[in-house]
């Protein structure tokens, strides 16, 4: 059974940085594209970033482009989200997820089949 465990969240001030990690076990990590999503209180879960199986295709939400960087280490079965210049509106629970489709990346929640429990990111002003 595929399991995902996020880590690296926390409380930071506006302008600070955080790096989230998502460790995947129980499956063949390199056979999945990977995505990061976030959900703020009272809002729907939204796409943040995604990376294809070998890392050659990356997409970002417009709200994070230029500030966040997604990367993966297939040898370590881990995907990362480097978040710079954090703002209060980035406050949310961040989730990683696996995308089994063989080509490209999915921007929709519906494209993902396994999810982690999430890690809280809180940015104070």
N, C-alpha and C positions, 0 to 999 in steps of 0.2 A: 504494500500500500504506500502510495506516495505521501510524504509528509514534508511540510514546509515550515520553517521556523525563522521568523524575522527577529532582528535585534538591532540595537543602535539608536533607538528613539530616546527622547528626553525633553527637558525643558531648557530652552535657549532664549537669548535675546535677539531682537531684530538685527539682521546683518551677520549673524553667526552662521556657522556651518555644522552639518551633521552628515555622517555616512551610515546609511542603513545597509544591513546585510540580510540575505535570505539563504539559508542552507536547506538544500533539498536532499531527501533520502528516500529510498524505496523504489526508485525508478531510474531510468537512463537519462540523466540530466541533459546530455547533449542532444537528445531527441526532442526536447521541448524548446520552443520560444518562451521567453519569460516576460512578465509584465509587472509593473507596479501601479497600484491604484490607491486612492485615498478617500476617506469618508469623514466629513466634518459633521458636527452635531446638527441634526435636523436636515441634513442634505443627503442626496443620493451619492452612492459610490461613483467616483469619476476616474477616468484614465489619467495616468501621469506619464508613464514611459514604458517602452517595450523594446526588446532586443531579440533578434532572430537567433536560431540555434547556434550559428557559428559567429554571431556578432556582426555580420556584414550589413544588416539592415536594422536601423534604429529609428524610432519615432518618439516624439515628445508632445505633450499637450502645450498649446500656445502659452499658457500661463506659467510654465516652468522652463520653457526653452531658453537656453543661454545661462540658466542658473543651476539646473540639475543635469547630472550626467549618469547614465546607466551603463553598467559594464558587467561582464560575466567572466568567471574562471571555470571552465569546464573540468579542469583537473581537480578543482576543489568543490565542485557541485554547488557553487555559490553565485548568486547575482547580487550586485551592489547598486545603491543609489546614492551618489554624492550630491548633497544639497548645499548650495552656497547662497549667500545673500538671502537668507530666510526672512520671511515676512509674516506678520500675524495671520494673514489669510492662508498661509501654508499649514496652519494648525489643523490636525486631523489624525485619525488612525490610518496608518499606512499598511497596505497589504501587498504581498507578492503572490503571484499565481502562475500556473503552468499552462501553456498553450500548445496543444498537441498537433496543430496544423503544420504540415511539412514545409510550407513556403511562406515567407514574409512574417508579418506580425499582425495581431488582432488589436484593434483599438476599442472593441466592445467587450463588456463583461461576459457576454454570451460566448466569446471565443475561448474562454478559460475553463479548465475542468477541475483543478485542484487549487486550494487557497490556504494561506497561512492564517494564524490567529490574529495577526496585526500587531503593530507597535505604535505607541502614542508619540506624536511629535507635537510639542506645544511651543509656540513662539510668542514671547511677550514683547510689547511695544516699548 
